[in-house]
Amino acid sequence: MSQHKYLVTGGAGYVGSVVAAHLLEAGHEVTVLDDLSTGFREGVPAGATFIEGRIQDAARWLDPSYDGVLHFAAFSQVGESVADPEKYWTNNVGGTMALLAAMRGAGVRKLVFSSTAATYGEPVSTPITETAPTAPTSPYGASKLAVDHMISGESAAHGLAAVSLRYFNVAGAYGTCGERHDPESHLIPLVLQVAQGRRESIAVYGDDYPTPDGTCVRDYIHVADLAEAHLLALDAAAPGTHLICNLGNGNGFSVREVVETVRKVTGHPIPETPAPRRAGDPAVLVASADTAREKLGWKPSRADLAGIVADAWAFARREEQDV
Ligand SMILES: NC(=O)c1ccc[n+]([C@@H]2O[C@H](COP(=O)([O-])OP(=O)(O)OC[C@H]3O[C@@H](n4cnc5c(N)ncnc54)[C@H](O)[C@@H]3O)[C@@H](O)[C@H]2O)c1
């Protein structure tokens, strides 16, 4: 197996740390660049070189010895982006511009970027394909879409080999790498906080959606399946092209199904609190992952919701013991 050297921006965060661990296991050399704004030093997997710094200053560290960059560093709270949009344009868009310039300067010509389902906004139809209209409903989604456009231009003009992976709902954990967002906004860790006694109940925002049980349906993808897609994307990236792939299981689970699964996995009754619908919450967000299967040869192997929840629960309990 040929070994490569990769820069992982945001590798102290949830997804970046899991991908960094997979790269190391595959025998690659990994440098994590992270400013710890939302990440954790202890999240960086053992074996990776750690640089505490910002992507805005990537030119200080990138040199021609790198074979590519996996770019996770970003702010990603939808609500915060609505209240403070400039924070998102500055970091996500401005930061990536600086990173692309640093890559160009160092002659590093391969990029895998964390894009998001939020680039699509309200789906016109489901499952969502990559040709669906992009109409983000938040500055967060808009900032990620702007970066996707920036990368397309970079590939066409300067020969960058690029893949954007548009994640749907990432969940689960991988050993000591898992979700530690603060504030937490993702459903599975929030429901697990109820099981841990850290919150009294789980708010269910709307139960009158046109779905089988009336609650919103989302596509949950195990973070380890997602990580495998990144390694395949590094192999598939071709000079001068920008491939965009959705990453999801193609299977939706409702909020009620998630809560019920957490009850089964944890044995906790998990009280629910009914709450009104939230603005901008589509009824169903499910990915078509056909492009990822076809172009990357990717196949998720951990699509079972109980397994995803069990891994997240094991991580949450380990964290609790460490505190
Ligand atoms: N978690 C999900 O469900 C999900 C879904 C879709 C897309 N994404 C995208 O995946 C990526 C990773 O998400 P995550 O859930 O792991 O988030 P996270 O907040 O855990 O990780 C992001 C990391 O980037 C770092 N960072 C932020 N700005 C930086 C900067 N300017 N310079 C250096 N480091 C910086 C943070 O400190 C953090 O460690 C993000 O780009 C996010 O938009 C995540």
The ligand as a Tripos MOL2 file, in Angstrom:
@<TRIPOS>MOLECULE
LIG
   44    48     1     0     0
SMALL
NO_CHARGES

@<TRIPOS>ATOM
      1 N1        -21.6490   16.6350   11.9470 N.am      1 LIG1
      2 C1        -22.5290   16.6620   10.9430 C.2       1 LIG1
      3 O1        -23.6240   16.0610   11.0340 O.2       1 LIG1
      4 C2        -22.1900   17.3900    9.6540 C.ar      1 LIG1
      5 C3        -23.1300   17.3690    8.6180 C.ar      1 LIG1
      6 C4        -22.8220   18.0100    7.4210 C.ar      1 LIG1
      7 C5        -21.5920   18.6450    7.2560 C.ar      1 LIG1
      8 N2        -20.7170   18.6820    8.2880 N.ar      1 LIG1
      9 C6        -19.4270   19.3960    8.0880 C.3       1 LIG1
     10 O2        -18.3790   18.5440    8.5000 O.3       1 LIG1
     11 C7        -17.3130   19.3130    9.0610 C.3       1 LIG1
     12 C8        -16.9760   18.7630   10.4450 C.3       1 LIG1
     13 O3        -18.1360   18.8450   11.2710 O.3       1 LIG1
     14 P1        -18.0650   18.3920   12.7860 P.3       1 LIG1
     15 O4        -19.4270   17.9630   13.1800 O.co2     1 LIG1
     16 O5        -16.9260   17.4640   12.9790 O.co2     1 LIG1
     17 O6        -17.7720   19.7990   13.4860 O.3       1 LIG1
     18 P2        -16.7620   20.1430   14.6820 P.3       1 LIG1
     19 O7        -17.1570   21.5060   15.1540 O.co2     1 LIG1
     20 O8        -16.7140   19.0350   15.6710 O.co2     1 LIG1
     21 O9        -15.3510   20.2100   13.9220 O.3       1 LIG1
     22 C9        -14.8990   21.3470   13.2210 C.3       1 LIG1
     23 C10       -13.4460   21.5740   13.6290 C.3       1 LIG1
     24 O10       -12.9000   22.6670   12.8790 O.3       1 LIG1
     25 C11       -12.1300   23.4810   13.7520 C.3       1 LIG1
     26 N3        -12.0890   24.8250   13.1430 N.ar      1 LIG1
     27 C12       -13.1260   25.6680   12.8920 C.ar      1 LIG1
     28 N4        -12.6970   26.7820   12.2670 N.ar      1 LIG1
     29 C13       -11.3390   26.6350   12.1310 C.ar      1 LIG1
     30 C14       -10.3270   27.4470   11.5470 C.ar      1 LIG1
     31 N5        -10.5930   28.6450   11.0110 N.pl3     1 LIG1
     32 N6         -9.0570   26.9890   11.5480 N.ar      1 LIG1
     33 C15        -8.7500   25.7880   12.1030 C.ar      1 LIG1
     34 N7         -9.6780   24.9790   12.6700 N.ar      1 LIG1
     35 C16       -10.9540   25.4070   12.6790 C.ar      1 LIG1
     36 C17       -12.8270   23.4090   15.0880 C.3       1 LIG1
     37 O11       -12.0160   23.7270   16.1860 O.3       1 LIG1
     38 C18       -13.2910   21.9380   15.1000 C.3       1 LIG1
     39 O12       -12.3090   21.0980   15.6850 O.3       1 LIG1
     40 C19       -17.7880   20.7710    9.0820 C.3       1 LIG1
     41 O13       -17.2170   21.4130    7.9640 O.3       1 LIG1
     42 C20       -19.2960   20.6440    8.9350 C.3       1 LIG1
     43 O14       -19.8360   21.7650    8.2860 O.3       1 LIG1
     44 C21       -20.9800   18.0650    9.4880 C.ar      1 LIG1
@<TRIPOS>BOND
     1     1     2 1
     2     2     3 2
     3     2     4 1
     4     4     5 ar
     5     4    44 ar
     6     5     6 ar
     7     6     7 ar
     8     7     8 ar
     9     8     9 1
    10     8    44 ar
    11     9    10 1
    12     9    42 1
    13    10    11 1
    14    11    12 1
    15    11    40 1
    16    12    13 1
    17    13    14 1
    18    14    15 2
    19    14    16 1
    20    14    17 1
    21    17    18 1
    22    18    19 2
    23    18    20 1
    24    18    21 1
    25    21    22 1
    26    22    23 1
    27    23    24 1
    28    23    38 1
    29    24    25 1
    30    25    26 1
    31    25    36 1
    32    26    27 ar
    33    26    35 ar
    34    27    28 ar
    35    28    29 ar
    36    29    30 ar
    37    29    35 ar
    38    30    31 1
    39    30    32 ar
    40    32    33 ar
    41    33    34 ar
    42    34    35 ar
    43    36    37 1
    44    36    38 1
    45    38    39 1
    46    40    41 1
    47    40    42 1
    48    42    43 1
@<TRIPOS>SUBSTRUCTURE
     1 LIG1         1 GROUP 0 **** ****
